[in-house]
């Protein structure tokens, strides 16, 4: 039994010391959350049923309304940059700034604060028929009909003045000059150091845009999302990477939301997407009401050392999606792929509370709904750390992980421990109806216990240790210590031993009819309609496909033709 204990200790140590994922501190029982804490303590056994996360309190409507104001034409050429800034200053609510399609505008541009509540639209001069229609994701193939707005230096190509509002960009390419070796925020919506809500920009939309760095240069961030009522939709953000530091396609920490991030292609080396990571300067601010749907988060294998396609640049790779300070988040119908051990230990999805610099003790990760996603080709799957271990923070709570397909986790290509879930000191977490194909442990418990934990209707291999804890054996011993009052029912853990687990679970010898290109139960499987709700054990692929806007579209390789780690598309069929 010494082997599993020493192996577990190694991976837990790696998780705790990593700079982008650090657990935490209990809230003051006499503070503003004292009533909630007291109520939670009185729930006792009822707590184990789990509490549903609250959905986003607001969903942004980005329906395009044809502007009724003036048309301001901006030509490129020697005076293009000066003309563009002048047009931004001149435009009023309802106006359209038409940038010459195919022209290049080089400079650092500022969105001014204007009167009025109507949108100013900044778009390509190309005809609508030459551009992707609303609701269709832009790709690099559309760049020829876009104006190209370029930063020549480390500063943003586009940033907001304090309080700027109501700008919509349509079919614009934002890029970094080939001569710039380092750029921080390519698009900066709000300042990371703003101290007043009056200074927070709001009502901003990036629509069908192409936003990118260069293959060999450092770009820390595609979009810094420190604003309110902001949307990034149907866009393509790529080549966000840096050596020796975290980089993201999208990152926000100092804006209240709501945020809509829907139907984008997102490349980021450190984390493709992150909320939190630096402390907001506005008291009690938590990025909230985040809609994250139908996105493709991807790391090219040309960034992976040792891969045949490696391009020779050692960008710092950590995670795919991370929440450090966020509330009411819907993560639904996305494709997350390609994550490996590099600058961190390889977990793809991190839900980790972080009072990053010690000045924001209200930091929290709560009310997160993670549903109908595909996660594939990664070292490890999900890591939830309930409290910041370096500074005071709130506790991670009310998180639902349901109806996800997770496969190709761990192994030689990706490294890591191949675990599905690593977790500590959380409250009211439910994990239900997931299909998982991984090479490591099912659950790793460590640190403090998790209250109100529900684990039901999941389909996966048990592998060597299944549910394991720091200092405890597999199965019931770990459940008793790290998951008191747990509901652990109707799970199929192939290859596991029933004597080690609570009753009313399944332990088939192998995953019944499943393989890495076929995830549907065989017709005669005993796991069909065997769940607590009368449904099949594991993920409902039909529901997953509906949320993703179509299975074929979600599971295909990206339009760039870059290697995805998966030949062709996944075949969805009965065994």
N, C-alpha and C positions, 0 to 999 in steps of 0.2 A: 504493500500500500504506500510505500515511501515515494514511488515514482510519481503518482498523480498529485501528491502533496507538493513535491518540489516543482513539478511542472506548473501547477496552478500558481504557486507563489511567484514564479518568474513572470507570468503574464500579468498578474495583479500589480506587481511592482512596476512593470512597464507602463501600465495604464495610469497609475497614480503619479508617476514622475513626469509624464508627458505634459508639455506646457500648454497644450490646447485642450486638455481635458482633465480638470481637477475638481474633486468633490468638496463638501462643506460644513456648515454651522447651523445649529438650531435657532429659530426665531425666538425673540424674547416673549415668554409666556404672558407677560403683563403688557405687551405691546398691542398694536392695532389688530393683530390677528389672534388675540387671545380667545375671543369668542369662538372663532372657527376651530381653534385647537381644542377647546373644551368640548365642543360639540362632537368633534372627531373621536375624542376619548370615550364618549358615552355611547358611540355606535356599537362597539364591541363586535359581536358576531355579524351584525348586519353590514359592517364595514367590508367584510370579505366579499360581499356581492359586487363591490366596486362602484364608483360613482362615474357617470358619463362625463366626458369633457365637454365644456361649453363650446359651441361653434363660434366662429368669428361673429362679432356683434354687428359688423357691417361688411357687405360685399360691394365692391366698386363697380359701377356701370360704365363701361368704356365704349358703349355703342357710338359709332361715328356719326356725328351730325354735320351735314354740309355747312361750312361757314357762310355767313351772310355779309361779311365786311369787305374791305378793299383787298385787292391783290397787289402785293409788293414784290416785283420781280428783282432778283439779285443775280447778277452775272458774275462769273468767275473772272480769272485774269489777274493782272497786277494789283487791281484795287478790290479784288474779291473779298478779302478779309475785312477791310475797312467798311465795305458796303454791307457785309453781313451784320456786323455789330451795329451799324447805323440803322439797319432795318429792324433789328430787335428793339432798339431804343424807340423807333418811330411807331411800331405796330401798336394797335389798340385792340381791345377785346373784339373778337369776331373777325379779325383780319387774317389773311393768309400770306405768309412769307414763302415765295416760290424760289428755291435755290436751283440754279442751273444744273440739270441732270448731266453727270459726267464731269463737271467742273470740280476743281480742288480749291478749298478754302483753308489756308494754313494760318493758325493763330490760337489764342486762348480767349474764348468768348464767354460773356456773362449774360445771364438772363436777368433783366432788371425787374424791380417791383413795379407793377402797374396798377392803375385803378380799374375797377370793373371786375365782373365775375365771369365773363365769357372767355372761352379759350382763344389763344393766339395759336394758329397752326403753322408749323414750320415743316415744309415738305419738299420732295422732289418736284421739279417742274414737269417731269414726264407725265404723260396721260395715264389715267387710272388703269386703262387696259394694259399698259406696259408694266404695271407693278403688281405684286401679289395682292389679291383682294383681301378685304377685312376678314380676320379669322384664319388667315393662311400664314404659316411661318415663313419669314424671309430667309434666304440662304445667300451665300456668297455669289451664287449665279445671278442674283438680281443686282449686283453692285454696279454693273455697267449703266443702269438707268437711275442710279442714285447720285446725288452730290456727295463729295468726299470732304469731310471736315476733319482736319489733321492738327494734332498738337506737335509743335516742333521741339518740345522740351519735357521736363519732368512735371509740368503743371497740367491741370485738367484742360482738355479741349473745350469743355463746357462746364460751367459751374453757375450756381444761383446766387444772386444777391440776397441778403437777409429779407425774408418775407416774400420772395418772388412766388408767383402763382399763375396757374391757368396757362400752361404751355403744353402743346402736343406736338411731338416730332413724328413724322411719317416718312418711311422709306429714305432715311439718311444713313450714310456710312460714316462712322466715327472711328478714327484710326490714329496710330502713333507714327511719327515720321521715322523713316529708316535710319536717320542719324541720331535718334534719341535712344540712349542705352538704358535709361531708367525713367519710367513714368509711374506716378503713384496712383491717383484716381483719374481714369480717362474721362468719366462723367461724374461730376460731384454734385449731387442733389442734397443740399444742406451741408452744414459744417459739423464735423465730429465734435467740435468744442462749443457749439452754440449753447447759451445759458438761459434763453427766454423762449417761450412758446411763440411769442410775436415774431421771432426771427426765423422760425421754422418754415421753409418753403412748403407749398401744398398745391394739390390739384395739378399734378404733372403726369404726362403719359408718354412713354416711349413705345412706339407702335411700328412693327415691321421694319426695324432698323438692324443694321449690320455693325456690330461694335467689336473691335478686335485690336490686339497688339501685334507684334511681329514674332516670328518663330524663334529668333535668337536674342531678343531683348527682354528686360525685366518690365513687366506690367503688373503692379500689385493688385489692381482692382479695375474691373470693367465699369461697374456702376456702384458708387457709394450712395446708399439709400438711406439718408438721414433726413427724411422729410415726412410729410403727412399726405394722406389721400393720393398715393402715387402708384402707378401701374407700369409694369414692363411686360408687354404682350407681343406674341408672334414675332419675336426677335431672335437674333443669332449672335451670341457673345463667345468669342474664342481667343485663344492664345493669351490667357491671363495666367502668368507664371512668374516666379521669382526664385533666385537662388539664395538660400539662407533665411528666408522669411515667408510668412503665410501670404497667400494670394488667393483671390476669389473672383469669380465672374460677377457676383452680387454680394454685397455685405452692407448691413445696416446696424447701427448701435445707438444712434442719437436722434432718431425720429419716432414719433408715436404711432405711425400708421394711420388708417388701414393701408395695407399693401396688397396689390394684386400682381402676382407673377404667374402668368399662364401661357402655355404653349410656346416655350422658348427652348433653344438649344444653348447649353451653358457649359463652358469649359473653364475650370479653375484648378490649379495645381494643389494649393494648400487645402482649401475647402471650395467646392464649386459654389456653394451658397452658405452664408452664415449670418445669423443675427446675434448680436452681442460681440464680445471679444475686446471691447474697450468700454469704459464706464461713461454713461451719459452725464452731462453736466447739468441737466435739468432734473430737479428733485423728483423722485419717484417714477421717472420715465421708464416704461417697459415697452419695447416694440410689440404692438398688439394688432390683432385682427388681420392675420396674414393668410391669404389664399394662395396656395402653391399647388397648381394643378397642371397636368399634361405637359410637363417639362422633360427634356432629355438631358440629364447631367452626365457628363462623359469626360474621361481623361484619356487622351490618345496614348497608345502604347509606344509611340515615338518618344515619350517622356520617361519610359521605364528602363532603367539601367539593366543591361543584360538581355533585353529583348532584341531580336534581330532588326527591328525597325528603329532602335534607339538612335536619336539624332545627335547625341553627344553633349546635351545640356542637362545638368543634374538639378532640375527644379525640385523644390521642397514639396513633397507629396504627403498629405495627411489623411483627410477624410473627404466625403462627398457632400454631406449635408449636416450642418451643426446648428443647434440652438443653445445659446449660453444665457440669454436673457430674452424671453419671449412669452407671450400669453395669447391664447385663443388662436391656434394655428391649425389650418386644414392642409394636410399634405396628401393629395389624392390623385391617383392615376398617372404617376410619374415613372420614368425609367431611370434608374441609377445604375451606372456600370463603370467598372474598371477602377479598382483601388488596391494599393499594395503597400507592403511594409517599406517605409522609407524614413521620413522625418518623424514618424510616429508608428504605433504598433498595428495599424491597418484596419481599424473599425471604420466602416463606411458611414454609418448613421450615428451621430452623437447627440444625445439630449442631456446636456451637462450644465448645471447651474454654475454661473461664474460671476462673482463680484470681482471682476478682473483686476482692478487696481486698488481695491479696498475702499472705494469711496461710494459705492452703490449697494448698501446692504439689503435693499429691496429686490435685488436681482432674483429672478425666478424663471423656471420653465414649467408652465402649467397649461392645462386644457389644450392638449395636443392630440389631434386625430390623424393617425397615420394609416391610411387605408388604400387598398386597390393599387398598390405599387409593385413594380418589378425591381428587385435588387439582384444584381448578378456580377460575377467576376470580381471578387473582393477577398481580402485576407480574413476578415471577420465582419459580422453583420451589424449589430446594434449594441451600443454601450449607453446605459442610463446611470448617471451619477447624481444622487439626490441632493447633495449639499456641497458647497465649495469648502474644500479642506484648508484653504489658506486664509480666507476672510469670511466674515458673517454673511449669510445669505438666507433667502427663503428656501423652502423644500420643493423639489420636483414632485408634481402630483397631477392626478387626473390625465392620464395618457392612455390612449387606446391604439393598439397595434393589431389591425384586423384585415383579413382577406388580402394578404400580400403573398407574392411568389418570390422566394429567395433561393437562388441556386448558384452553384460553382463557388462555394465559400471555402477558403483555405486551400491547401495543397501547394505543390512545389512552385507553380507559376506565380502565385500571389503571396505565399508565405503566411506568417501569422498563425494564430491558434485555431482558426476555422470555427470559432464559436458563433452561435446564433445570437445569444443575449447575455451580456454581462451587466450586473445591476447591483445597486446598493442604496439603502436609506430612502426609499421612495414611498409614496402613498397613493393608493388607488390606481394601480396600473393593470390593464387588462390586455391579454394576448390571446387572440381568438381566430380560429379558422385560417391559419397560415400554412402554406406548403413550403417546406424548407429542405434543401439538399446541401448538406454541409459536411465537413470532415472533422469537426471538433465537438466541443460540448454543447448540449442543448441550452443550459443555463449555467452561468457562473455567479454564485452569490458571494459577497464579501463585505467587510466592514459592518455596518449596522443592518438590522432587519428591515424588511419591506412590508408595510401594512396594507391590507386590502388588495392583495395580489390575486389575480384570476388568470388561469392558464387552461384554456379549454379548446377542444376540437382542432388541435394542431396536428399536422402530419409531417413527420421527419424521422431521420435515423437517430437511434440512441447513441451510436458510436461508443467509444470506450467508457466514458464516465457519465454520460447523460447529464443529469442535474447534479451539480457538484458545488461544494463550497470551500472556502478557505478554512482548513482544519476539520472538515466534516467529510464523511463518505458519501458515495452516490445515493440519490433517491431520498427516502424519508428522513434520514439524518440531516441532510441539507435543508429540506423543506421545513422541518421543525425549527431549525435555528434561524434561518434567513427569511422564511416566509410563513410566519405564524398566521393561523386561520385562513390559509390559502384554499382556494377552490381549484382543484387539479383534477379535471374530469374529461373523459372522452378524447384523450389524446392518443395518437398512434405513434409509438416510439419503437421503430423497427429494430429488432435485435436486442431490446432491453429485457430485463427480468422483472416479471410482475411482482415478485416477492419484495422488491426494493421500493415499490411505489404504492400510492393510495389505490384503493379498488376503483373499478369503473373506468379503466383505461385499456388500451389495446397494445399488444406486443407481438406483432407479426414477425416472422423470421426475416422478411425483407420488405422493402417498399413495394407495395402490391401493384405490379404492372407499370411502375413509374421509371422513367429514365430522364436524362438531361435534355432530351428533345421531345418528351411526352410527359405531361404532368397531370393527366386525367386518370382517375381510378378505372380499373378494368370493370366491365359490365357486371360481372358476378362477384365483385369485391364485397366482403363483409363490412367494409367501412362506408358503403353507400347508405345514406339516410340514417346513419348511426350517431349523429351528433346530439348534443343536448337540445338542439332546436329542430331535430328531425332532418337536418340537411347532411350532405356528405361531409366526412372528415376532410379537413384541409381547405384550400382556397377554391372559391367559386370563380372559375376562369371567365364565365360569361359576364358576371358582374364586374370583374377586373377590366375586361375588354371594353365594356360600356363606359366605365369611368375614364378610360384612357382615350376614348374617341376612336376606338377600333384597334384590335389586336395587331393587325398587320402594320399599321402606322407606328405603333408603339415599339414593336420588337424588331423592326428593320434596322439595318446599320444606318448611320447618319448620312446625309446627302453628300457630304464631302468625300465619301469613299474611304475615309480613314479606317484602319483596322479596328474593329470593336472588341476583339477577343472572342467573337462568336461568328462562325461561318454562316452567312445567310440569315434567315429568320427562324424563329422558333415555330415548330409545327404543333398546332393545338388539335389533338385528335384523341379519340378513345383508343385504349390499348387493344 
